[in-house]
Structures are given as C-alpha cells and as structure tokens.
Amino acid sequence: MKIRKANVHNGKNLITNVYIYENKKLEFSMIAIPEVEWSTTVQYVEERDVLKARLLDSLSKRVENETAEELADKMIHWVGEM
C-alpha cells in the first residue's frame, strides 16, 4: 500500500492522505480517502477519460466540485505511475 500526500483543501478542511493499494494479480488498484469516507477501485484497463468522469461523479458527492477535480487529477496520475 502506498500513501500519497494530496494536500487539497475542501472548504476549511485539508485532505492530506490518499491510500492506494495495488493488486497486480487481479490488475486493479483500490483508492481510499478516509477523511471523507470515500473509496473506489480502478481496473488497469479503464480508460482515463472514463475514469476521470467516474471519479468526479463519485467524489463530488463527498467534497466540493473544485476539490473533486483536483483529487481526480492527482489520483489518475498516481495510478498511472503504478
């Protein structure tokens, strides 16, 4: 498991840690942000534009839209590195 520093503001709160677990055998990553009680899985074959739309839709239910956009961009980058 990797812990990434997001350091993204959500209103007056700061979202600091994003946890990423990679399962190479089953070809997916699980991403969690406990501070906003949010998590999802990302399949290796999922296209970036589809992934971004899905992340934005899901995150915007928990955080402000601007925060969701910033987090989605960071998570797509981090998952792409793995």
trRosetta pair geometry for C-beta under 8 A, 3 or more apart (Angstrom, degrees):
i j d omega theta_ij theta_ji phi_ij phi_ji
1 19 6.1 -4 -178 -171 115 96
1 20 6.9 156 -160 80 65 44
1 21 4.7 -30 -103 -92 87 80
2 19 7.5 156 82 -156 48 48
2 20 4.8 -16 61 63 96 98
2 21 7.9 178 21 -78 66 34
2 22 7.6 30 1 -11 106 104
2 78 7.7 -166 100 -178 136 118
2 82 7.7 -150 8 -90 145 118
3 17 5.4 -27 -167 -153 103 107
3 18 7.3 145 -160 72 52 44
3 19 5.7 -21 -103 -101 72 68
3 20 7.8 178 -83 21 25 74
4 17 7.3 130 69 -156 45 54
4 18 4.6 -25 64 64 98 99
4 19 7.9 -173 21 -79 74 21
4 20 6.4 34 -8 -4 111 116
4 74 7.3 169 133 157 139 113
4 78 5.4 -59 -67 -114 164 150
5 16 6.2 -36 -144 -179 74 72
5 17 6.8 -37 -104 -96 49 54
5 18 7.8 -159 -69 20 4 85
6 15 5.2 -28 88 113 134 96
6 16 6.3 155 48 -179 84 14
6 17 6.9 -152 8 -67 96 2
6 18 4.9 89 -47 -24 113 110
6 33 7.5 8 -16 -116 156 118
6 71 6.2 9 -152 -114 136 84
6 74 5.9 129 -127 104 83 163
7 14 6.7 -14 -144 -174 53 108
7 15 7.6 -157 -89 82 6 60
7 16 6.1 31 -76 -122 56 59
8 14 7.4 145 73 -159 34 60
8 15 4.8 -17 64 58 88 106
8 67 5.6 122 148 -147 117 84
8 70 5.1 162 -132 107 129 129
8 71 5.7 -134 44 -68 172 84
8 74 7.4 -137 -51 -1 131 149
9 12 7.8 -24 -166 -129 100 8
9 13 7.2 144 -157 82 59 43
9 14 5.8 -37 -99 -101 62 65
9 15 7.6 -176 -92 14 11 79
9 67 6.9 -116 92 -97 48 107
10 13 5.0 -23 68 72 90 96
10 14 7.6 160 22 -101 75 15
10 15 5.5 60 -12 -27 116 108
10 36 7.1 74 2 -79 177 128
10 63 4.6 -82 -128 -144 128 107
10 64 5.8 169 -149 13 72 97
10 67 4.4 53 -99 -115 81 164
11 64 6.3 140 -44 -31 79 128
13 35 7.4 171 157 165 128 122
15 18 7.7 49 151 -58 107 87
15 33 6.3 2 -163 -165 124 126
15 35 5.3 177 -125 78 77 144
15 36 6.6 -22 -106 -26 123 113
15 63 7.4 -28 -43 -106 145 145
15 67 7.2 106 6 -168 134 121
15 71 7.1 -14 93 -88 152 122
16 35 7.1 114 30 -43 73 151
17 33 7.5 161 96 -133 61 65
17 34 7.5 0 84 34 108 97
17 35 7.2 130 51 -22 79 115
18 31 6.5 -9 178 -166 102 97
18 32 7.5 158 -164 78 57 43
18 33 5.5 -28 -111 -87 74 89
18 71 7.4 156 -86 -152 137 97
18 74 7.2 150 6 116 162 121
18 75 6.6 -131 180 -90 153 92
18 78 7.3 155 101 28 133 169
19 31 7.1 149 82 -157 55 46
19 32 4.6 -16 62 61 106 94
19 33 7.5 177 20 -76 78 37
19 34 7.3 39 3 -18 124 97
20 29 5.7 -5 -170 -179 95 119
20 30 7.3 159 -153 80 46 50
20 31 5.4 -9 -103 -103 77 74
20 32 8.0 -175 -74 23 37 67
20 75 7.9 163 -85 -142 120 83
20 78 6.0 -157 -49 137 160 126
20 79 7.0 -156 -144 -83 137 73
20 82 7.2 -145 143 -56 135 146
21 29 6.6 158 81 -161 47 64
21 30 4.5 -4 56 54 102 99
21 32 7.8 26 -2 1 101 106
22 28 7.9 -175 -149 101 52 38
22 29 4.9 -25 -101 -104 68 89
22 82 5.1 -162 -89 177 145 143
23 26 4.6 -2 126 45 122 99
23 27 7.3 -51 98 9 81 17
23 28 5.5 5 55 61 104 74
23 29 7.2 180 20 -89 69 36
23 30 7.4 49 -11 -12 105 96
24 27 6.9 24 -169 -79 34 49
27 43 6.6 38 121 -161 90 72
27 44 4.2 -73 178 4 96 127
27 45 7.4 40 145 -19 128 87
28 41 5.2 16 167 178 130 107
28 42 6.2 159 -162 79 78 44
28 43 5.0 -41 -102 -102 96 49
28 44 6.5 -113 -80 -23 43 75
29 41 7.0 162 85 -157 42 61
29 42 4.8 -11 59 57 91 100
29 44 7.9 101 -12 -70 87 68
29 79 5.3 -165 50 -129 155 102
29 82 6.3 103 -82 68 138 157
30 39 6.6 12 178 -178 94 110
30 40 7.4 -177 -151 95 59 35
30 41 5.0 -32 -99 -100 71 77
30 42 7.8 179 -85 17 25 73
31 39 6.5 174 92 -150 52 63
31 40 5.6 -6 57 59 95 78
31 41 7.6 164 16 -98 72 26
31 42 6.5 37 -10 -10 112 113
31 75 5.7 49 -145 -148 161 126
31 79 7.2 -65 -61 -69 126 115
32 38 7.1 162 -153 95 52 55
32 39 4.0 -11 -104 -102 80 104
33 36 5.2 9 114 38 113 97
33 38 4.8 3 56 63 98 100
33 39 7.2 -176 23 -74 58 58
33 71 7.4 -20 -64 -155 156 141
34 37 6.8 23 -160 -82 42 43
36 62 4.5 100 159 158 120 125
36 63 5.7 -37 -130 -56 158 101
37 62 7.0 -159 67 -133 74 131
38 58 7.1 129 -158 145 115 102
38 59 6.6 67 -169 -110 159 66
38 62 4.9 -114 -66 5 128 174
38 63 8.0 -62 -26 -19 154 103
40 54 7.6 150 -169 135 154 109
40 55 7.1 -154 50 -105 162 74
40 58 6.0 78 -68 121 137 169
42 46 5.8 -111 -168 38 75 142
42 51 6.2 46 -137 -134 111 122
42 79 5.4 -27 93 -140 157 155
43 46 4.6 114 64 -29 85 100
46 50 5.9 -126 -176 86 86 114
46 51 4.8 101 133 -69 118 104
46 54 7.9 -61 -173 25 137 145
47 50 4.5 78 66 15 92 109
47 51 6.6 -162 90 -11 42 90
48 51 5.5 -57 -142 39 29 114
48 52 6.2 30 160 -22 66 104
48 76 6.0 80 -146 -160 93 128
48 80 7.8 17 -97 -76 114 122
49 52 5.8 -48 -144 33 31 111
49 53 6.6 31 156 -17 62 105
50 53 5.9 -56 -151 37 30 110
50 54 6.3 27 153 -17 64 110
51 54 5.8 -60 -148 39 30 110
51 55 6.1 28 157 -18 67 108
51 76 6.1 132 110 -106 126 103
51 79 7.9 -130 178 71 154 151
52 55 5.8 -55 -143 38 30 110
52 56 6.2 30 158 -19 65 108
52 72 5.5 94 -144 161 72 126
52 73 7.7 35 -124 -78 111 56
52 76 6.1 -9 -79 -67 88 145
53 56 5.9 -56 -146 37 27 111
53 57 6.3 29 156 -20 63 108
54 57 5.8 -55 -148 35 29 112
54 58 6.3 20 158 -11 64 111
55 58 6.0 -63 -146 43 28 106
55 59 5.7 19 163 -12 68 116
55 68 7.5 163 135 -180 79 89
55 71 7.5 -148 162 106 118 90
55 72 4.0 140 111 -121 128 102
55 75 6.3 -178 -139 70 152 137
55 76 7.3 -131 6 -53 160 96
56 59 6.1 -57 -131 44 24 104
56 60 5.8 27 168 -26 62 113
56 68 5.4 98 -139 144 61 118
56 69 6.6 30 -113 -86 107 59
56 72 5.3 -18 -64 -62 74 160
57 60 6.3 -57 -145 30 18 110
57 61 7.6 22 152 -23 52 101
58 61 6.3 -59 -171 20 34 111
58 62 7.7 3 147 3 64 109
59 62 5.9 -75 -160 46 45 101
59 63 5.7 -29 169 38 87 106
59 67 7.5 -140 155 108 117 83
59 68 3.7 150 108 -133 115 96
59 71 5.7 -179 -146 76 156 131
59 72 6.2 -141 15 -57 150 97
60 63 7.0 -77 -113 65 29 65
60 64 7.9 -24 -135 151 67 17
60 65 5.5 25 -124 -100 109 67
60 68 4.5 -27 -70 -58 69 169
62 68 7.9 126 60 -87 78 103
63 67 4.1 -97 150 94 123 129
63 68 5.3 161 79 -59 102 79
63 71 7.0 80 61 -1 156 144
64 67 4.5 89 60 9 84 108
64 68 6.9 -147 94 -11 41 87
65 68 5.5 -52 -146 33 32 115
65 69 6.5 35 155 -21 64 102
66 69 5.8 -50 -152 31 32 114
66 70 6.6 27 153 -14 64 106
67 70 5.9 -58 -149 39 32 108
67 71 6.1 28 156 -16 68 110
68 71 5.9 -58 -143 41 28 108
68 72 6.0 31 158 -23 65 109
69 72 5.9 -55 -145 34 25 111
69 73 6.6 24 157 -17 61 107
70 73 6.0 -56 -151 35 29 110
70 74 6.5 25 154 -15 63 108
71 74 5.8 -60 -149 39 32 109
71 75 6.1 28 157 -18 69 109
72 75 5.9 -57 -143 38 28 108
72 76 6.3 29 158 -20 64 107
73 76 6.0 -55 -147 35 27 110
73 77 6.5 28 154 -17 61 107
74 77 5.7 -59 -154 37 32 113
74 78 6.3 27 154 -17 68 108
75 78 5.6 -54 -143 39 34 110
75 79 6.1 30 160 -16 68 107
76 79 6.1 -54 -141 39 27 107
76 80 6.2 31 155 -21 61 111
77 80 5.7 -62 -152 37 26 114
77 81 6.7 31 152 -26 62 103
78 81 5.7 -51 -155 25 34 114
78 82 7.1 34 152 -26 62 102
79 82 5.9 -52 -158 22 38 114
